[in-house]
Amino acid sequence: MTPLSLTARVSLLFAAGVTVVLLGLGWLVAWSVDRHFQEIDRHALEGKLALVGNLMAKANSPEAMDEVPRELDDALVGHEGLSVTLVDAQGNKWFASRDLDYPAALFRAPAQRGLTTWREGERGYRGLKAPVMTGDGRTLTAAIVLDISHHMHFIDAFRQGLVIAMTLAALLTAGLGWLAAHTGLRPLRRMTDMAAGLSASRLNERLPEAGLPPEIQNLATAFNAMLDRLEESFRRLSEFSSDIAHELRTPVSNLLIQTHVALGRSRSAEEYREVLLSSAEEYERLARMIGDMLFLAKADNRLIAPSQESVDLAAEASGLVEFYGILAEERGIRLQVAGRATAAGDRLMLRRALSNLLSNAIRHSPAGGTVTVRLDSDAAGSVVTVENQGAIPAEHLPRLFDRFFTGDPVRRAGGEGVGLGLAIVRSIVEVHGGEITAESEGGLTRFAIHLPMHAA
């Protein structure tokens, strides 16, 4: 079954709500009209009952009692549909008007608020009964009956007209509700059309946010923000794919060239050994690159879960300084560690992040410079700072942690790395719930890792 559209749902809900309100209002109006007629009839019946009681009170002799029927007939002249009946204590009918015979149902039916209403065929009646005293002390029961057929016909016709009017109003409301919903949801349809037409070449399009209702405006803002993220992610993915192709092409081309050259003529065992050694270097470079890219892919998809252990960052930094000591000594660079700090997380991953920062600082420090690893901790967590002499252009700082970004194509061509080291450092820090920053000023470059007290 095809689900209803949002326009249809809003229209039906709006029509249903209005129908309920109209039904309640119609019932209230019909009840008010009926109460109005009931009060009019009550007033008329009570007036005639008072007249009958007054005439009976004056009849204090047999001669006066004989005149009462004539006086009652005279009093009822011009009151069509009105009937008066008097019954004595034994149930005998003492008087009945000539216009309408008294219905016995009035005595059998219980009175409701003093009035009794009933139907006989197509006719409707409303009656009032009460005891009256004669002038000579006798008690009779007076019953006043009014023919209310015209009232009932009016009420029936009024109710029918009310039902027709409410039905037409509900249908009209549904139509107007559909039109209002269809018009109000026009920005949403534009958004749907735009989303349906999105492609890699149209990610720069944005929804206009001005003049929209607040609900749709919030959706448009969120949609545009999503497009910003998609465009940025697509751009980075395109650059990443291009960089991967470029980085893989170089070692593969080298391997192919070396292999073809080696196969071009017969060579000695030593020459073949040199070719194999050169090929092994390229294979190692490919293996490192593939391993790094696999690590970054797992980090992006949250497939890396760091272990929970207390890591002595000072001990790890000292071990790395000892490991890189020979390389630093060859370059005339002094390494030093200052301070102490601990962090909760994966020791091997944090050691890898420190190793990448330290090797990066050694490669980019001038001869005779100093690389310092500073450790500090407070209530918020631990801070590891790696500082070295040298400056990074300001325009390169925002892209330092991008994949395959080296800032200097000559370094990449010279085999100093493919630009994945700092990207791996950022992934490790983020998977631990931390943050890494970079700044370069006053001839010093400083990378700072902020790790929380507890691992993410």
C-alpha positions in Angstrom: 0.0 0.0 0.0 1.4 3.4 -1.0 1.8 5.7 2.0 0.0 9.0 2.0 2.0 12.1 1.1 2.9 14.6 3.7 0.5 17.1 2.1 -2.4 14.6 2.2 -1.6 13.7 5.9 -1.5 17.4 6.9 -4.8 18.1 5.0 -6.6 15.1 6.5 -5.4 15.9 10.0 -6.5 19.5 9.6 -9.9 18.5 8.2 -10.4 15.9 11.0 -9.6 18.5 13.6 -11.9 21.1 12.0 -14.7 18.4 11.7 -14.4 17.6 15.4 -14.7 21.3 16.2 -17.7 21.7 13.9 -19.4 18.7 15.3 -19.0 20.1 18.8 -20.2 23.5 17.7 -23.1 22.1 15.8 -24.2 20.0 18.8 -23.9 23.1 21.0 -26.0 25.2 18.6 -28.7 22.5 18.3 -28.8 22.0 22.0 -29.1 25.8 22.6 -32.0 26.1 20.0 -33.8 23.2 21.6 -33.3 24.7 25.1 -34.6 28.0 23.8 -37.9 26.4 22.5 -38.2 24.4 25.7 -38.0 27.6 27.8 -40.6 29.3 25.5 -43.0 26.3 25.9 -42.4 26.2 29.7 -43.3 29.9 29.9 -46.5 29.4 27.9 -47.5 26.3 29.9 -46.8 27.9 33.2 -48.8 30.9 32.2 -51.9 28.8 31.3 -51.5 26.8 34.5 -51.5 29.9 36.5 -54.7 31.0 34.6 -56.4 27.7 35.4 -55.4 27.9 39.0 -56.8 31.4 39.3 -60.2 30.5 37.8 -60.5 27.4 40.0 -59.6 29.4 43.1 -62.5 31.7 42.4 -65.0 28.8 42.1 -66.3 28.7 45.7 -69.9 27.6 45.0 -71.6 25.0 42.8 -72.9 27.7 40.6 -69.3 29.1 40.1 -68.0 25.6 39.4 -70.5 25.2 36.7 -69.2 28.4 35.1 -65.6 27.3 35.1 -65.7 25.2 31.9 -67.2 28.1 29.9 -64.6 30.4 31.3 -61.8 28.0 30.4 -63.1 27.6 26.8 -63.2 31.4 26.5 -59.6 31.7 27.9 -58.3 29.2 25.3 -59.8 31.0 22.3 -57.0 31.8 19.8 -54.5 29.2 21.4 -54.5 26.5 18.8 -52.7 23.4 19.8 -53.1 24.1 23.5 -55.2 21.7 25.6 -56.3 21.9 29.2 -57.6 18.8 31.1 -58.8 18.7 34.8 -59.0 15.3 36.6 -60.5 14.8 40.1 -59.0 12.7 42.8 -60.8 9.5 41.6 -59.2 9.9 38.1 -62.4 11.1 36.5 -62.1 13.7 33.8 -63.8 16.8 35.1 -62.9 19.1 32.1 -61.2 18.7 28.7 -60.8 21.5 26.1 -62.5 20.9 22.8 -59.3 21.5 20.7 -57.2 18.6 21.9 -58.1 15.7 24.0 -55.8 15.0 27.0 -53.4 12.2 26.3 -53.2 9.6 29.1 -49.4 9.3 28.5 -48.9 12.5 30.3 -49.9 10.9 33.6 -47.8 7.8 33.0 -44.6 9.5 31.9 -42.2 10.9 34.6 -41.8 14.7 34.4 -38.4 16.0 33.4 -37.7 19.4 35.1 -41.5 19.7 35.4 -42.1 19.2 31.6 -42.8 16.0 29.7 -42.2 15.7 26.0 -43.4 12.8 23.8 -44.4 11.9 20.2 -47.6 10.4 18.8 -47.0 9.5 15.2 -46.0 12.6 13.4 -47.1 14.9 16.2 -45.1 16.1 19.1 -46.3 17.3 22.5 -45.0 18.9 25.6 -47.1 18.9 28.8 -47.1 20.2 32.3 -49.2 18.9 35.2 -49.8 20.3 38.7 -52.5 20.2 41.4 -55.0 23.1 41.7 -57.3 24.0 44.5 -60.9 25.0 44.0 -62.6 27.8 46.0 -64.6 25.3 48.0 -61.5 23.3 49.0 -61.4 20.4 46.5 -58.1 19.4 44.7 -58.0 18.7 41.0 -55.1 17.8 38.8 -54.6 20.2 35.9 -52.7 19.0 32.8 -51.7 21.6 30.2 -50.6 20.1 26.8 -49.0 22.1 24.0 -48.7 20.8 20.4 -45.0 21.4 19.5 -45.0 19.7 16.1 -43.9 22.8 14.4 -41.0 23.2 16.9 -39.9 19.6 16.2 -40.1 20.0 12.5 -38.0 23.1 12.7 -35.4 21.4 14.9 -35.3 18.4 12.6 -34.8 20.6 9.5 -32.3 22.7 11.4 -30.2 19.6 12.3 -30.3 18.3 8.7 -29.2 21.7 7.4 -26.5 21.8 10.1 -25.2 18.3 9.1 -25.1 19.4 5.4 -23.3 22.6 6.3 -20.7 20.8 8.5 -20.1 18.2 5.8 -19.5 20.9 3.1 -17.4 22.9 5.6 -15.3 19.8 6.3 -14.8 19.1 2.6 -14.0 22.7 1.9 -11.6 22.7 4.9 -9.8 19.6 3.6 -9.4 21.3 0.2 -8.1 24.5 1.6 -5.9 22.5 4.0 -4.4 20.6 1.0 -3.8 23.9 -0.8 -2.2 25.5 2.2 0.0 22.4 2.9 0.9 22.1 -0.8 1.9 25.8 -0.9 3.7 25.7 2.5 5.7 22.6 1.5 6.9 24.1 -1.7 10.4 24.8 -0.3 10.6 21.1 0.8 9.7 20.0 -2.7 12.5 22.3 -4.1 14.8 20.7 -1.6 13.7 17.2 -2.8 14.2 18.1 -6.4 17.6 19.6 -5.7 18.7 16.5 -3.7 17.5 14.2 -6.6 19.7 16.2 -9.0 22.8 16.2 -6.9 25.9 14.7 -8.5 29.6 15.0 -8.1 29.6 18.0 -10.4 26.8 19.8 -8.6 27.9 19.6 -5.0 28.4 23.4 -5.0 24.7 24.2 -5.2 23.0 25.5 -2.0 19.4 26.0 -1.0 18.3 29.7 -0.4 17.7 30.2 3.3 16.1 33.6 3.2 12.4 34.0 3.4 11.7 30.4 4.5 9.6 29.4 7.5 11.6 28.6 10.6 11.0 24.8 10.4 12.0 24.7 6.7 14.8 27.2 7.3 16.4 25.0 9.9 16.1 22.0 7.5 17.6 24.1 4.7 20.5 25.2 6.9 21.2 21.6 8.0 20.9 20.5 4.3 23.4 23.1 3.2 25.8 22.2 6.0 25.5 18.6 4.9 26.4 19.7 1.3 29.4 21.6 2.6 30.6 18.5 4.4 29.9 16.3 1.3 31.7 18.8 -1.0 34.7 18.9 1.4 34.8 15.1 1.8 34.5 14.6 -1.9 37.3 17.1 -2.6 39.5 15.4 0.0 38.6 12.0 -1.4 39.4 13.1 -4.9 42.7 14.5 -3.8 43.4 11.4 -1.8 42.6 9.1 -4.7 44.8 11.2 -7.0 47.7 11.2 -4.5 47.4 7.4 -4.0 47.5 6.9 -7.8 50.6 9.2 -8.0 52.4 7.6 -5.0 51.7 4.1 -6.2 52.6 4.9 -9.8 56.2 6.0 -8.9 57.4 2.8 -7.2 55.6 0.6 -9.7 57.1 2.5 -12.6 60.6 2.1 -10.9 60.0 -1.6 -10.5 58.9 -2.0 -14.1 61.9 0.0 -15.5 64.4 -1.9 -13.4 62.9 -5.2 -14.3 62.9 -4.4 -18.1 66.4 -3.1 -17.9 67.6 -6.2 -16.0 65.9 -8.4 -18.6 67.3 -6.5 -21.5 70.5 -8.5 -21.6 72.3 -11.2 -19.6 73.9 -9.9 -16.4 76.1 -11.2 -13.6 74.8 -12.5 -10.3 76.0 -9.3 -8.6 74.1 -7.1 -11.0 70.9 -9.1 -10.5 71.5 -8.9 -6.7 71.6 -5.1 -7.0 68.4 -5.0 -9.0 66.7 -7.2 -6.4 67.9 -5.0 -3.6 66.6 -1.9 -5.3 63.3 -3.6 -6.0 63.1 -4.7 -2.3 63.5 -1.0 -1.3 60.5 -0.1 -3.5 58.5 -3.0 -2.1 59.2 -1.9 1.4 58.1 1.6 0.5 54.9 0.2 -1.0 54.3 -2.0 2.1 54.7 1.0 4.4 52.4 3.1 2.3 49.7 0.4 2.1 50.0 -0.2 5.9 49.6 3.5 6.6 46.7 3.9 4.3 45.0 0.8 5.9 45.5 2.3 9.4 44.0 5.6 8.3 41.0 3.8 6.6 40.3 1.9 9.8 40.6 5.1 11.9 38.2 6.9 9.6 35.6 4.1 10.0 36.1 3.8 13.8 37.4 0.3 13.5 40.4 1.0 15.8 39.7 0.5 19.5 42.7 1.5 21.7 43.5 -0.6 24.7 43.0 0.8 28.2 46.3 1.0 30.0 48.4 3.6 31.9 51.2 4.8 29.6 54.3 6.5 31.0 54.9 9.1 28.3 58.3 10.1 29.7 59.6 6.5 29.5 58.2 6.2 25.9 59.8 9.5 24.9 63.1 8.6 26.4 63.1 5.3 24.6 62.4 7.0 21.3 65.2 9.6 21.9 67.6 6.8 22.5 66.3 5.0 19.3 66.8 8.1 17.1 70.0 9.1 18.8 72.3 7.9 16.0 70.3 9.6 13.3 70.2 12.8 15.2 73.9 12.6 15.9 74.6 12.2 12.2 72.7 15.4 11.5 74.2 17.3 14.4 70.9 17.6 16.2 70.6 17.4 20.0 67.6 15.5 21.5 66.2 16.2 25.0 63.2 15.2 27.1 61.8 17.5 29.9 59.0 16.8 32.4 56.9 13.8 33.2 53.3 12.8 32.3 51.1 9.7 32.0 48.1 9.0 29.8 45.4 6.3 29.6 45.3 4.6 26.2 47.2 2.2 23.9 50.9 2.3 24.5 52.0 1.1 21.0 49.7 3.6 19.3 50.8 6.5 21.4 54.5 5.5 20.9 53.9 5.5 17.2 52.4 9.0 17.3 55.4 10.2 19.3 57.8 8.5 17.0 56.3 10.1 13.9 56.5 13.6 15.5 60.1 13.0 16.6 61.3 11.7 13.3 59.5 14.6 11.5 61.2 17.1 13.8 64.6 15.6 13.2 64.2 15.6 9.4 63.2 19.2 9.3 65.6 20.7 11.9 68.7 22.5 10.7 72.2 21.1 11.6 73.2 22.0 15.1 69.6 22.5 16.2 67.7 21.0 19.2 64.6 18.9 19.3 62.8 19.0 22.7 60.0 16.8 24.0 58.2 18.5 26.8 55.7 16.6 29.0 53.2 18.2 31.3 49.9 17.1 33.0 47.1 18.8 34.9 43.5 18.0 36.0 42.3 18.0 32.4 44.9 15.5 31.1 48.4 15.4 29.7 50.2 17.6 27.1 53.1 16.4 25.0 54.9 19.0 23.0 57.6 18.3 20.4 59.6 21.5 19.5 62.3 22.0 16.9 64.1 24.9 15.2 62.7 25.7 11.8 59.8 27.6 10.3 56.7 26.3 8.4 55.0 28.8 6.0 51.7 30.0 7.5 49.8 28.9 4.4 51.0 25.3 5.0 49.8 25.1 8.7 46.1 24.3 8.0 47.1 21.4 5.7 49.9 19.8 7.8 47.7 16.9 8.9 46.2 16.3 5.4 47.2 13.0 3.8 50.0 13.1 1.3 50.8 16.7 2.1 54.5 17.3 2.4 54.6 21.0 1.6 57.7 20.5 -0.5 57.5 18.2 -3.6 61.3 18.0 -3.5 61.2 16.2 -0.2 58.7 13.6 -1.5 60.9 13.0 -4.6 63.9 12.6 -2.3 62.3 9.8 -0.4 61.7 11.6 2.8 58.1 10.3 3.1 54.8 10.5 1.3 53.0 12.8 3.8 51.1 10.2 5.9 53.0 10.5 9.1 51.2 13.5 10.6 47.8 12.2 9.3 48.5 9.0 11.3 49.4 11.1 14.4 46.1 13.0 14.2 44.1 9.8 13.8 45.8 8.2 16.8 45.2 11.3 19.0 41.6 11.6 17.9 40.9 7.9 18.5 42.1 8.5 22.1 39.7 11.5 22.4 42.5 14.1 22.3 43.5 16.9 20.0 46.7 17.9 18.2 47.7 21.5 17.3 50.6 22.9 15.3 52.2 26.4 15.4 55.3 27.9 13.9 56.6 31.3 15.0 59.8 32.9 16.1 61.9 30.4 14.3 60.4 27.5 16.2 57.9 24.8 15.2 55.8 23.3 17.9 53.4 20.3 17.8 51.2 19.8 20.9 49.2 16.7 21.8 46.4 17.2 24.3 45.2 13.9 25.8 42.3 13.6 28.2 42.6 12.1 31.7 40.7 9.0 30.5 40.9 7.2 27.1 38.0 7.7 24.7 
